Amino acid sequence: MSTQQFTLDDLKRILIEGAGAEETVDLDGDILDADFEHLGYESLALLETGGRIEREYGITLDDDVLSESNTPRALIDAVNGQLGSGTQAAA
């Protein structure tokens, strides 16, 4: 079983790589419980983010996870839940 953890820094890096960052949003601030929409990330950007997370971490995220994870904290918890369960993507 892997001890790999998905962190806020990992999420910020993937968000910026995939969709960039709004100039008016400070991703270095306290964003754990901010809505993704407030941070400037809409559903398409989150789908791209989910795909990047799946490829980089070798997991599969259900569509419900992405649609129901409205904050960075919720998405980080969901990803770490998948990492902890050992649910790997099919190769």
FENBELUR-V659654 format. One record per pair of residues at least 12 apart in sequence whose ideal C-beta (glycine too) atoms are under 10 Angstrom apart, sorted by the first residue. I is the first residue (numbers start at 1). J is the second residue. Records with the same first field share a line. If there is no record, write none. Layout:
# FENBELUR-V659654
I=J / J
This chain:
# FENBELUR-V659654
1=83 / 84 / 85 / 86
2=57 / 58 / 59 / 83 / 84 / 86 / 88
3=83 / 84
4=57 / 58 / 59 / 79 / 80 / 83 / 84
5=76 / 79 / 80 / 83 / 84
6=53 / 56 / 57 / 59 / 75 / 76 / 77 / 78 / 79 / 80 / 81 / 82 / 83
7=76 / 79 / 80
8=27 / 31 / 32 / 72 / 73 / 75 / 76
9=27
10=53 / 56 / 57 / 76 / 79
11=27 / 31 / 32 / 49 / 53 / 72 / 73 / 75 / 76 / 79
12=27 / 28 / 31 / 39 / 72
13=27 / 52 / 56
14=48 / 49 / 50 / 51 / 52 / 53 / 56 / 57
15=27 / 31 / 36 / 39 / 40 / 41 / 45 / 46 / 48 / 49 / 52 / 72 / 75
17=48 / 49 / 52 / 56
18=41 / 45 / 46 / 47 / 48 / 49 / 50 / 51 / 52 / 53
19=40 / 41 / 42 / 44 / 45 / 46 / 47 / 48 / 49 / 52
20=40 / 41 / 45
21=39 / 40 / 41
22=38 / 39 / 40 / 41
23=40
24=39 / 40
25=38 / 39 / 40 / 41
26=39
27=39 / 40 / 72
31=71 / 72 / 73
32=71 / 72 / 73 / 74 / 76
33=70 / 71 / 72 / 73 / 74
34=70 / 71 / 72 / 73
35=70 / 71 / 72 / 74
36=49 / 66 / 69 / 70 / 71 / 72 / 74 / 75
37=70
38=70 / 71
39=71 / 72
41=72
43=66 / 67
46=66 / 67 / 69 / 70 / 75
47=63 / 66 / 67
49=61 / 66 / 69 / 75
50=62 / 63 / 65 / 66 / 67 / 69 / 75 / 78 / 79
51=66
53=65 / 66 / 75 / 76 / 78 / 79 / 82 / 83
54=79 / 82 / 89
55=89
57=79 / 80 / 82 / 83 / 88 / 89
58=82 / 83 / 87 / 88 / 89 / 91
59=78 / 79 / 80 / 81 / 82 / 83 / 85 / 86 / 87 / 88 / 89
60=82 / 87 / 88 / 89 / 90
61=75 / 78 / 79 / 81 / 82 / 87 / 89
62=78 / 82 / 87
64=78
65=77 / 78 / 79 / 81 / 82
66=78
